[in-house]
Amino acid sequence: MKQLIKLTTRWQSHTKSILGLFIALSTFAVSNQALASTTKASISQSSLFDVISARAKKLASEDYKAPNNIELDALNNINYQDYRSIRFKQDQAVWKDDGLYELQLFHPGFLYKTPVTINTVDSDSKHSRLPFNTDFYNYDGTAAPLKDELTKSTTNTQLGHAGFRLHYPLNTNIYKDEIMVFQGASYFRVVGPNQVYGLSARGLAIDTALASGEEFPMFKEFWLVKPTAEQTNIVLFALLDSPSVSGAYKFNIDPTTNTTVKIDMQIFARKDVKKLGIAPLTSMFYHGENSTKFFDDYRPEVHDSDGLLTQSQDDKWVWRPLNNPSQLSVTSFAYENPKGFGLAQRDRDFNNYFDIEAHYHDRPSLWIEPQGEWGNGRVELVEIPTDTETNDNIVSYWVPEDPFKAGDSLKLSYKMSTFNSSLNKHEKAHVVRTRIGSAALPGEDNPPPQSHRQFTVDFSGPALNALSEQLKLNADIQLTTGEVSDVSVQKLPEGYGWRVAFKIAPQDDNPVDMRLSLKLRDKDISEVWSYVWYPNDIK
C-alpha cells in the first residue's frame, strides 16, 4: 500500500508542475436503467463493449458533468498516515477462493475524493454493483476513529471506491500476487513476474505539456467479468469521461511469462482536442548515469525508467536515454504505422541503485504494440524538471497526425506487455550505458567551455560481443547542429561490448540533437542511440 500511495501522490504533485447509466438503444433493446442497476442488468459480455461505447457517445453529445466528490469531512481531511492505516481485509476479497483471480478494493478519501463505481459480471451476464462497506477494511492506528464516523453516516453506502487491484498467482502457486491496479483518473499499473510497481499507464492523455494546461480523463465506472475457476485471463471494461472526451475501454489481461494487456478503445470528442495522446505511459527519472548535475544522494541512480524505445514499420529501433532536464523538454519521433514504443528500465543491476526499499532494479518495462494500422503520427516524449523522486516527470504517448475535433470518434486497439531489460524480438545490439563528462583533457591549460562535452556510448549484444577486435566498426554519427570530433570505436573487456567515444561542441546555446549507430562495413548492427544535449544543462 505504501508504494501505491507514493506513486499516485507523485503524479498528483507533478500535475501542478506541468503548467495545472446507460442509454436506450434499439440495437440492444436495453434501457438506461438496466445498465445502472445493481443486480438486474443482464447484457451479454460480447455486447458490453458496444453498449458502453454507445453510452460514451451519448455522453459526448451532452454537456460535461463533473463527477461528485466525497462530501464527508471525515474522509476529505485525513492525511497520508491515516490513509495508510486503512487496509483491505484479505478474507473479504471478491471471488475469494473461487479461482485464480481475486479482487480487492481501495478505500475512498485522502487524495481520492472522486469515487468510482465498480460492477462485477457473472457467467449469466448478471451485473452486480459493489457497494462500499466499512466491514471490508481494518482501520488501524490513527484511522481507528474513522470507522465509527463512517458507520454513523447515512451516506456511506453511496461512497463508492477509490479503485481496485487484481490478484493472481504470478510468482508462486501458494500466494496470489498483486498484478494490476486501477486508482486515480485513468491511471493503471501492471507488473510481470518478479517485478514491483514502477511506471504507470493511462487510458488517455489530453493536452500534455501545453501552456493551456493538461486535462486528465477519468475512468468513472468499471465492469469486471468473473473468470471461471481455471481461467488464466480476465476481462474488464471501463467508461471514461472528461470535459473533452468520453470513451469505452476493454482490457483483456493475461499474466504468463510476462503480463500482457490487450486494450480496445473507442473514444468520442465532446469538443476539439489540441493534442491527443494515445496509450500514454508515465514514469520518473530523477538522476542516472548520464546526469551532468550533482545530486546529493548515496544512490548512483534513481529512476523508474531509463529510456524510450521505438520500433518503426521497417524495423528501425531507436533508443532514447531519459533525462531530468533543467527546463521542460518535448521531443517527437515521426512514424507511419509504428510497430511499437515503450518506456524501459533497461539497467537492472542492483549495484547501480543500492536501494533496498524502492527496488528500482525490479521496476517493469512496458511495450505498446499497435494492433492494425495507426497511420501517420508521432511518438512524443515529455521530460519535466524535478527535484525529487516523488514526482513523475516522464510521459510518452502516440499523437495521431489527424486532429481530433468535436463530434469525431476514434477506435483503436493495442497490446501492452511487461518486459525486463530487452524484448526478445529486438535482436540488434543495445545501448547499455550513456555517460557524459567534460571535453577538457586532464591538466589542459586552456580548456574548452563547460558546454563542450565528452560522450561515451556503450553497445552490447551476443552477436556484437562475439566480433573480433581486429574488425573495424564504424560510428555513424549525425548532428543537427554543432561539431563532433575525436570519434573512436573500441572493443571493451570481455562481455562489456563496444564503446563509441566522441566530443561535441555546441553552436552557441542551440540544443544538439544526435543520432548514433554502429556499422560493420555498410550494415547497421545496432539500434540507433538518440540524444539531445542542452548546453544550458551544465550551468
N, C-alpha and C positions, 0 to 999 in steps of 0.2 A: 504493500500500500504506500509506503514512504516513497518509493521510486516513482510510482504512478502519479502521486500528487506533485512531486518535483518536476516531472516532465511537463505536466499541464500548466503548472504555475510558470514554468519557463516560457511557454508560448504566450500566455496572457500578458506577462511582463513585456515580451518582445513586441506585441501589437502596438504598444504606445511608441516604441522606438521606430517603427516603420513610418509613420508620419502624423496614427489613430487609434362524418368523415368520409365520406365517400359521396360520389355524385350518382345521379340516376343515369344509367347507360342502357340504351336499347340493345346493344350488342351483348351485354352480360346480364341484363334484366335484374340488376341488384340495386337496392336502394341505398341512399346515403346513410340512412340509419343502420343498415346492416353492417357496413364496414366499421362503423364506430362502436358497435355493440360489444359488450364484454364477453358474451358467451353464445350469442345466437347466430353470428355470421357464419356462413358456410360457402366459401368461394374456393374453387379448386386451385391447387398450387400452380398448375400450368397457366391459369388465368390471372394469378395475383399480380404479377408484374404489370400486365396490361391494365388492370383495374387501378393500381396505384399511379401508373402513368396518366391515366385519364383524370384522376383526381388532381395530379400535379398540373396538368394542362388547364384545368378549370381554375386552380389557384392562380396561375399566371395570368389569367384573363381578368382577375379581380384585383382590387387594391390590396396592397400588402397589409397584413395584420400581425403585428409583433406578438410573439408568444407571451403568455402571462408568467411573471416571475413569482417566486415564493413571497408570500406576504407575512410569514411568521418571523418576528424578530429573533426568536429563539434559534432559528436556523441562519438567518442573514448575518447575525452578529458573532457567530462562532469563529474562532481563529484556527490557524493551521494545526496546533496541538490538539484542540478539541476534535477537529475533523479526523485526525489520525487515530484518535481513540475510539472511533466508531468502526466496528469490524463486523463484516457479514458472517453469520453463523454457517459454517460449512455444512452442518446437518440440515440446513434449510434450503440447500441448493435445489433449483428447479431441475427435474429429471434425475434426482438423486438415485443412484444405483439402477437406473433404467437402461443404461447403455454406456457407450464410450464417452458421451458428452454430458457435461453438467453446466448449468448457467447460474452465475452469481450476480448480485445487483450492487449498485453503488448508491449510497445514501445522498439525498439532496442536501444542499447547504454549502456554506463556505464560499468557494468560487463558483459553485454550480447552482446558480439561483434560478435557472430555467429548466425545470424537469422535462423529461421526455416520456412518451408513452411506449410501453413495451408489451407486445402481444405474442402469445405462442399459438402455433397452428399444429393441430394433431393430425393423425393419419386419416381422419374422416373430414379433414379440411375445416374443422371447427376452430374458431378463433377465441382465445381467452385472454383478456387483459390482465396483466399482473398488477395488483393493487399495492400501494405502499403499506407496510406493516412494521411496526417497531419490533415485533417478535422475530423479524429476520436478522436483527442486529444485536451485538453486545455493545453497550455504552460504558466504556471503561474510563477510569481516571477522571479527568476534568469534564468528560462528556456525560458522566453519570446523571446529573440533574436534567439533562435534555430529554431523556425518555419520559420522565414524569410530565414535563411541559407538553410534549407531543401527545401523550396519552390524553391529556385534558382537552386538547384542541379538537374541535368538531370537524375540522377540515383536513386532518392528517391523512385520511384515506385517499384524498384527491391530490396529494403531493406529487405523485409520480416518482421517477427515479432519475439519478444523475447519469446513469449509463449502466453498462453491464460488461461482464467478461465471460469468455468461454474457456472451459477446462477440458483437457483431453490427455490421455496417457502418451505424451510425446517422447519422454526420455526413459520411462520405466513403466512396466505393466502394473505396478502396485500403487502408483500415485498419478493423479490427474493434474498435469501442469496447466498453468495459465498460458494460453496460446494467442489470444486475441482480445482486445478491449476496445470498446467504444465509449468515449467520455469527453464531452465538451465540443460544441459546434458540430463540425463534420469530421472531427479527428478520430482516427483509429490507429492502433498499433498491433503489430503481429511479430511473432518470433518463430524461428525454426529450432531444430534440436540443439541443445546446449548453448542457446543464446539467451541474452537478457534484453529487456526493453531498451530501445535507444531512439532512433528516428521515428517520426510519425508519418502516416499517410493522411490524406484528407479526401473528402468527396469532391470538392471543387475549390478553386481559388479565384477570387474576383478582384481585379484592380490591384494586384500585389505590387508594392513599391511605386505606386503612382502618388503624385502630390495631393491628389484629391482624397486619398485615404483608402484603405483596404476594407472590403466587405467580407464578412465571414458567414457563409451559409450554415444552416443548422439541420442536422437530422432530427426531425421533430417526432417521428414515430417509427417503430420497428415491428417487424413480424418475423419471428424465428420459427422455422419448421422443425418440429421434433424429429430427430433421426430414429431409425429403427435400432434395435439393440446392438447389432454388429456393424452398423453403417459407419464408414470411416470419414465421410464428408458431411458437411452440414450446410444448409442453405438458409439465408436470411434476406429480408427485404427492408428497404428504408425509404421514407418520404423526406425529401429535402426541400427547404424553403428559405428564402431571403428576400430582401427588398427588390432584387433584380431578377432572380432566377428561382424556379421551382423544378423538382425533378424526382424521378423514381430510380432506385438502385436495387440491383440484385447481386448478392455476394455468395459465391459457392466456394467454401473453404475446405481445403484438403491437405492436412498435415501428414507428410510421409518422411522421406529423407530430407526434404525441405518443406516449407509450408507455402502452398500456392493458394491464391485467391483469384478466382475468375469473376470479373466485375462487368456487369451490363448496366448501362446508364442511359436514360433519356431525359434531357433537360429542356425546359421551355423558358424563353426570355420574357419577363414581365416588362422590362424596359431595356434600353440599349446598354450593352456592357462594353466598357472601354477596353478591358483586357480579360480574356477568359483563359484560365489555367486548368488544363485537364490533367488528371492523375497526379496531383501535387504531392510532393514529399517535403517534409520539414525536418531539419536537423540542427546540430550545434557543432561549430568549430571554434574553439577558444584559442588554442595555440598548438603548433605541431612542429615537425622537423623543418618546414620551410618558413617558419616565422622569423621575421627580422626585428621584431620589437622584443624588449625584455619583459618577461613575465615572472613575477616573484612567486614561484611555485616550485615545490620539491619534485613535482611530476614532470618528466620531459615533454609529454604531450597530453592534451586534454581535448578530446573530440568524440562525437558520436559517429561521424563520417569523415573520411579524409579525401574524398574525390567524387567527381561526377564522371560517369562512364556513359558513352553513347555509341550506338551501332547504326550505321546508315544502311540503306537498301542494298548497296553493293559491298557490304561487309567491311567498311572502313570503321575501325574502332578508334575512339578519341578518349583520352584520359585527362581530366582537368583537376589538378590538385586544388583543394579548397583553401581559403584564406580568410583571416579576420582582418578586413581592410580598415584603413583609417577613415574612409568615407563610403557611403553606400555605393555598391558596385552591381551593375546589371549587365550581364553578357548573354549572347544568344548564339545558338548553333542552328543554322537553317537546314531543313531536310525536306525531302519528299517521301512520304510513306516510310518513316524510320522503322527499323526493326526493333529498337528498344533504347531505353535510357534508364539510369538509376543512380542513386547515391550509395556509395560503398564505404565500408570500413575495411579497407584492404590490409592495413597494418594490424595484425592480430598477435603480436608479440608482447606479452606482459611486461617484459623488460623495457619497453618503450613508453609505459604508462605508470607502473608502480602504484596503481590504485586498487587496493584490495576491497574497497566498498563499491565503487561505481562499475568496476569490471568493464572498462572501455574496450578491452581486447576481445570481449564476447558480444559486442553490440552487433545487431544484424545489418546486413546489406540488403537493399531492396531493388529488384529489377522490374521495370514496367515494359511489357511486351504487347504492343497493339495487336488487336485481332481484326483482320480486314484492313482496308485502306483508310488511312487518316488524311491523305492528301498532303498539300503543302502547309508548312508552318515552321515553327522553331521550338527547340528545347531552350528554355530560358533558365538561367542561374542567377539567383539573387543572393548577394553576400552583404551582411549588415554588420557594422562595427558593434562589438560588445566588450564589456569589461568584466564579464562574469560568465561562468559556465551554466548558470541557471537560465540564460536567455537562449532560446532557439534563434539563430541568426542566419540560417541557410535555408533557402527554398528553391525547389526546382519543379518544373511542370512543362507541359506541352501547350503552346499557343497556336491555335489554328490560324491560317492566313486569312480566311474569310471572317468578316466581322459577325458578331452575334447581336442581332438587332431585336427590338421589341416585336413579339409575335413569331420569332424564329424558334425552331426546335432542332435538337441535335441528338442523334442516337449513336453511341459508340460502345465498343467492348475492348477490354484489355485484361491481361493476366499479370498479376503481381506475384513475384517469387522471392523468398528469402534465399540468401546465399552467404558465404563467408568471405574469403579474400578474392575469389575469382569464379567466373562462370565456366562450366565445362566446355561450352561451345566456343569460348574465346581462346583460340589456340596460339595466337601470336604472342611475342614477348611482351611482358607487362612492365610498366614503370613501378619500381618498388621503393624508390627514395628520390626526393627532390630537396636539395639543400642549397642555401643562398648565403653568400658572405661578401665581404668587401673585395673589390677587384684590386686593391693595393697589394703589392708584394711586401713581405716582411722587411722592415728596415728601409723602405723606399723613401728617398729624400723628398721627392715631390709627388706624393700620392695623388691619384685621381679623386674626383669628388665622391662623396658617400653614395650618390645615386648610381655610380658605376658599380656593377655587381659581378661577382663570380658565381656561376651556376654549375652544379654537378647534378646530373640526372642519371640514375642507375636503372638499367633494364635487366630483367631476368626471365628465364623460361627454360624448360628442359632442352628444347632444340637449340636455343641461343647459347646456353651454357656449355653445350657439347662441342661448339665450334672451336677450332684451333686458334690460339692467339696469334698464329702466323698469318691468318687471314686478315685482310684489310676490310674493316667495316667502315662505312661512310655515315656521317651525321648529316641528314637533310634538315637544315635549319632555315626557317623563314620568319622574317620580322616585318611588321607593318611600318615601323619607324625605328630610328636609331641605328647603331652599328654593332656587329658581332665580331669578335676576334679571339685568337688563341684557342681555336677549337681542337680538341683531341678526343680520340676514342681508344679506350684501353680495356683489356680484359682484367677483371678483378680476381682476387684469390679464389680458389676452388669453391664453387657453389654460390658466389656472390654476384654473378652476372657480369655485365659490361657497363662501363661508365663513359658518358659523354660530358666533357667539361668545356666550358666556354665563358667568355666575358661579354657583357653588353654595356654599351654607352648610350644612354637615352638622348634624344634630341630635345633640349630644353626640359620642360616638365611634362612632355607628352607621354602617356602610357605606351608601353612596348608590348604589343600582342605577339606572342611567339608560338611557333609550331615546330616540333622536332620529332623525327623518326629515324630509326636505324635501317640502313640498306646494305645488302650484300650484292655487290655489283649493281644491277638495276632492279633488284627485287626488294620490296618492303618486307621486313622480317619482324617488325614491331608495331604496336599500336602507336598512335600519334599522341605525343605529350603536348598539351596546350596550356599556356600560362600567360597571364598579363602582369607585367611589372609596373607598378606605380611609383615613379621616382620620389614622390612626396611621402610614401610609406615609411621611409627611413628617417624622416625628420621628427 
